[in-house]
Amino acid sequence: MDGVESADDYLSGYDQILTDVCATGRRLTRDELESRRLLGERAAETGIGLRALVRRHLSATRAIWPTLRPADADRVLAAVEQAVDAFAEGHERAQKLAVRREEAARREFIDDLLYGRSDLGRLAERAVRFGLLLTRAHAVAVCQGDVALDDADAATRQVESALVARFSERRVLLATKDGRLICIAPGDQGEILAFFAKLAHDATGGGTVAVGRAHPGPGGIVHSYEEALHTLDLAGPLALEGPVLYAVDLLVYPVLTRDRQAMDDLVSNTLGPLKGARGGAQPLVDTLTVYFDSGCVAAEAARRLKLSVRALTYRLERIHTLTGTNPADPMHRYTLQTAVIGARLLGWPRTEE
């Protein structure tokens, strides 16, 4: 078909090179080698495979072989080796450059997508190229392990291979960002993120996975991503048990942390008097933490703290005396428990030491 290049179009000057080598016994010149490399690059850019091109070089060599004298054979074979090697080098160079460009475009897209940058219309067009339809609702899962990951890590490739094998027909995007492994999937297909969570947890040697809620549109992906990150931030201070944490289950915490100054005031006013206790406030805050986590069951809290019930009761009474709030009184419990949660989020009282 006119205008469509074939493998023969990339053998320009090859016959003449072989002819000159036979006549003079010389090696290929620097310009000739560079011309082979450039032809290899052009061939790669048009999508012609290297196998077909090497085969065509060998066919062209075979075509002139009957005209050779026995003494010319070694010269020609040496020239073929040089020419094909230079051609393959150019072809591979173009392939690597294309891969780097694709990786750069993908990384730029991921950054724009997760940070809400770029024109939304243009972002939606680019998303189709990477398998996403931004008109749909999406949810984002983020895995954080002990070791930072990038796209080339074995753990990343392992998770990606398993996801592709199981959900090849689905619109899923796997990426890394700031050392974390990220999966973006349609919001109505929770089984994908559940599968990703298991894979990522195992591949990272016990990493924690946080899953944001599903939200519509390009901004929805940013929102879900930020929810997942915030959930990971909460996991440490609140000692949340994983391996998978869902933002929808932790909606109360963003409410509590939205007004930092109000939370500071609540913690200081409610728990501040505990700093006057022997040993400081931390042991009593830890006691309250375990007590509330145990459902306010004294026997269970004492067991977890490795205390007698009598010793635990003494601590609770001491807290009541110092703060004026009774952990066992439902009227006081909400304020005290909220203050304890705030202390854990703020790292109090260590932040004031």
C-alpha positions in Angstrom: 0.0 0.0 0.0 1.3 3.5 -0.9 2.8 5.4 2.0 3.3 2.3 4.2 6.9 1.5 4.8 8.2 -2.1 4.8 11.3 -3.8 6.1 13.0 -3.3 2.7 12.8 0.5 3.2 15.3 0.3 6.0 18.0 -1.5 4.1 19.0 1.6 2.1 22.7 1.4 1.1 23.2 -2.1 2.6 23.9 -3.8 -0.7 26.5 -1.0 -1.6 28.2 -1.5 1.7 28.6 -5.2 1.2 29.9 -4.6 -2.4 32.5 -2.1 -1.2 33.6 -4.4 1.6 34.1 -7.2 -0.9 36.2 -4.9 -3.2 38.4 -3.4 -0.5 38.3 -5.6 2.6 37.7 -2.6 4.8 35.5 -2.4 7.8 32.4 -0.2 8.0 33.1 3.5 8.4 31.8 5.6 11.3 29.3 7.3 9.0 28.0 3.9 7.7 27.5 2.6 11.2 25.7 5.7 12.2 23.4 5.4 9.1 22.5 1.9 10.2 21.7 3.1 13.7 19.5 5.9 12.4 17.6 3.4 10.1 17.2 1.1 13.1 15.6 4.0 15.1 13.3 4.9 12.2 12.2 1.3 11.9 11.4 1.1 15.6 9.5 4.3 15.5 7.2 3.0 12.8 6.6 -0.2 14.7 8.5 -2.7 12.6 9.9 -5.6 14.7 13.6 -6.3 15.0 13.2 -10.0 14.1 11.7 -9.1 10.7 14.4 -6.6 10.0 17.3 -8.9 10.9 15.7 -11.6 8.7 15.5 -9.1 5.8 19.2 -8.2 6.3 20.1 -11.9 6.1 18.0 -12.4 3.0 19.7 -9.5 1.3 23.1 -11.0 2.3 22.1 -14.4 0.9 21.0 -12.7 -2.4 24.5 -11.5 -3.1 26.3 -14.6 -1.7 26.6 -16.5 -5.0 28.6 -13.6 -6.5 31.2 -13.7 -3.8 34.7 -15.3 -4.2 35.7 -17.7 -1.4 38.1 -15.1 -0.1 35.3 -12.6 0.3 33.1 -14.7 2.7 34.8 -13.7 5.9 34.9 -10.0 4.9 31.1 -10.0 4.2 30.2 -11.9 7.3 32.2 -9.4 9.4 30.4 -6.5 7.6 27.0 -8.1 8.2 27.8 -8.5 11.9 28.8 -4.8 12.1 25.8 -3.6 10.1 23.2 -5.7 11.9 24.7 -4.9 15.3 24.5 -1.1 14.6 21.0 -1.5 13.2 19.9 -3.4 16.3 21.5 -0.8 18.6 19.5 2.0 16.9 16.3 0.0 17.1 16.8 -0.8 20.8 17.8 2.8 21.5 14.5 4.0 20.0 12.6 1.4 22.0 14.2 2.5 25.3 13.5 6.1 24.5 9.9 5.3 23.8 9.6 3.4 27.1 11.1 6.4 29.0 8.7 8.8 27.3 5.8 6.5 28.1 6.9 6.3 31.8 7.3 10.0 32.0 3.9 10.6 30.5 2.4 8.1 32.9 4.1 9.6 35.9 3.0 13.1 34.9 -0.6 11.8 34.5 -0.5 10.1 37.9 0.7 13.3 39.5 -1.9 15.4 37.8 -4.6 12.9 38.6 -3.8 12.6 42.3 -3.2 16.2 42.9 -6.1 17.5 40.8 -3.9 19.4 38.4 -4.4 20.0 34.7 -7.5 20.9 32.7 -10.2 18.4 33.5 -11.2 17.9 29.9 -7.6 17.2 28.9 -7.1 15.0 32.0 -10.1 12.9 31.0 -8.7 12.4 27.5 -5.4 11.3 28.9 -7.1 9.0 31.4 -8.6 6.9 28.6 -5.1 6.1 27.4 -4.3 4.7 30.9 -7.5 2.7 31.2 -9.7 5.1 33.3 -13.1 6.7 32.5 -13.3 9.7 34.7 -17.0 10.1 34.2 -17.4 7.2 36.6 -17.0 7.1 40.4 -13.6 5.7 41.6 -12.1 4.6 44.8 -8.4 4.6 45.7 -6.5 2.2 47.9 -3.0 3.0 49.2 -0.5 0.5 50.7 2.4 1.7 52.8 5.1 -0.7 53.8 8.3 -0.4 55.7 10.3 0.1 52.5 9.6 2.8 49.9 8.4 1.4 46.5 8.7 2.5 42.9 7.4 1.2 39.6 10.4 -1.0 39.1 10.3 -2.9 42.4 9.6 -6.6 42.5 6.7 -6.1 44.9 5.1 -3.6 42.5 5.5 -5.9 39.5 4.2 -8.9 41.5 1.0 -7.0 42.5 0.5 -5.7 39.0 0.9 -9.1 37.3 -1.7 -10.6 39.7 -4.2 -7.8 39.1 -3.8 -8.0 35.4 -4.2 -11.8 35.4 -7.4 -11.6 37.4 -9.0 -8.3 36.2 -7.5 -7.8 32.7 -10.9 -6.7 31.3 -11.5 -4.1 34.1 -10.4 -0.5 34.1 -7.8 -0.5 36.9 -4.7 1.7 37.3 -1.8 0.7 39.5 1.0 3.1 40.3 3.5 4.2 43.0 3.6 7.6 44.6 5.9 8.8 47.4 7.0 5.3 48.0 3.5 3.9 48.4 1.6 1.5 46.2 -1.6 2.9 44.8 -4.6 1.2 43.1 -7.4 3.2 41.4 -10.5 1.2 40.5 -14.2 1.8 39.7 -16.1 2.6 42.8 -18.7 -0.1 42.3 -16.1 -2.9 42.0 -14.9 -3.2 45.6 -13.7 -6.7 44.9 -10.8 -5.2 43.0 -9.5 -3.1 45.9 -10.1 -6.0 48.3 -7.9 -8.2 46.1 -5.3 -5.5 45.8 -5.3 -5.0 49.5 -4.4 -8.7 50.1 -1.8 -8.7 47.4 -0.1 -5.5 48.5 -0.2 -6.5 52.2 1.6 -9.8 51.3 4.0 -8.4 48.8 5.2 -5.6 51.1 5.7 -8.0 54.0 2.8 -6.8 56.1 2.2 -3.3 54.8 -1.0 -1.4 55.9 -3.6 -0.7 53.2 -6.1 2.2 53.5 -9.1 2.5 51.2 -10.8 5.7 50.4 -14.5 6.1 49.7 -15.8 6.1 46.1 -16.4 9.6 44.6 -17.5 10.7 41.1 -15.4 12.5 38.5 -11.7 13.5 38.4 -12.0 15.3 41.7 -13.4 12.2 43.2 -10.1 10.3 42.7 -8.3 13.1 44.5 -10.8 13.0 47.3 -10.6 9.3 47.7 -6.8 9.4 47.6 -6.6 12.0 50.3 -9.1 10.0 52.4 -6.8 6.9 52.1 -3.7 9.0 53.0 -5.5 10.5 56.0 -6.5 7.0 57.2 -2.9 5.9 57.0 -1.9 8.9 59.1 -4.4 7.9 61.7 -3.3 4.3 61.9 -0.1 5.0 63.9 -1.4 7.4 66.6 -4.6 5.5 67.1 -2.9 2.1 66.9 -5.5 1.0 64.4 -5.3 -2.7 63.6 -5.1 -3.6 59.9 -4.1 -4.9 57.6 -6.9 -3.1 55.7 -8.5 0.2 57.0 -11.5 1.8 55.4 -12.0 5.5 55.5 -15.8 5.0 55.7 -15.3 3.3 59.1 -13.3 6.2 60.4 -15.3 9.3 59.4 -15.5 10.6 63.0 -11.8 11.2 63.1 -11.6 13.8 60.4 -14.4 15.6 62.1 -12.5 15.6 65.4 -9.3 16.8 63.8 -10.8 19.5 61.5 -10.4 22.2 64.2 -6.9 21.7 65.6 -7.2 24.6 68.1 -10.5 23.3 69.5 -9.0 19.9 69.9 -5.9 21.3 71.6 -8.2 23.2 74.0 -10.3 20.1 74.8 -7.3 18.0 75.5 -5.5 20.7 77.7 -8.7 21.6 79.7 -9.9 18.0 80.2 -6.7 16.0 80.6 -4.2 18.8 81.6 -4.7 18.2 85.4 -3.4 14.6 84.9 0.1 16.1 84.5 0.0 16.7 88.3 -0.2 12.9 89.0 2.8 11.0 90.2 4.6 9.7 87.1 2.9 12.3 84.9 -0.1 12.2 82.6 1.0 9.5 80.2 0.3 6.4 82.3 -3.2 7.6 83.1 -3.9 8.5 79.5 -2.8 5.0 78.5 -5.1 3.6 81.2 -8.1 5.5 79.8 -7.2 4.5 76.3 -7.3 0.8 77.2 -10.4 1.2 79.3 -12.3 2.8 76.5 -11.0 0.3 73.9 -12.2 -2.5 76.2 -15.8 -1.2 76.1 -15.4 0.3 79.6 -15.3 -3.2 81.1 -12.9 -2.9 84.1 -12.0 -6.6 84.2 -11.0 -6.7 80.5 -9.1 -3.4 80.8 -7.2 -4.7 83.8 -6.3 -7.9 82.0 -4.9 -5.9 79.0 -2.9 -3.6 81.3 -1.7 -6.5 83.4 -3.2 -4.9 86.5 -5.6 -6.1 89.2 -9.1 -4.8 88.9 -8.5 -3.0 92.2 -5.4 -1.2 90.8 -7.4 -0.2 87.7 -10.2 1.1 89.8 -7.8 3.1 91.8 -6.4 4.7 88.7 -9.9 5.6 87.4 -10.7 7.1 90.8 -7.5 9.1 90.6 -8.4 10.4 87.1 -11.8 11.4 88.5 -10.3 13.3 91.4 -7.8 15.2 89.2 -10.0 16.0 86.2 -13.4 16.2 87.8 -14.8 13.8 85.2 -15.7 10.3 86.0 -14.8 7.7 83.3 -17.6 5.4 84.6 -20.3 8.1 84.3 -22.0 8.1 80.9 -22.5 11.9 81.2 -18.8 12.5 81.5 -17.6 9.6 79.4 -18.1 11.2 75.9 -16.0 14.3 76.7 -13.3 12.3 78.4 -13.1 9.7 75.6 -13.1 12.4 72.9 -10.2 14.1 74.8 -8.3 10.8 74.9 -8.7 10.3 71.2 -7.5 13.9 70.7 -4.5 13.2 72.9 -3.6 10.2 70.8 -3.9 12.1 67.6 -1.9 15.1 68.9 0.7 12.9 70.6 -0.1 14.6 74.0 1.4 14.9 76.5 4.7 14.0 74.8 4.3 17.0 72.5 4.5 19.3 75.6 7.5 17.6 77.2 
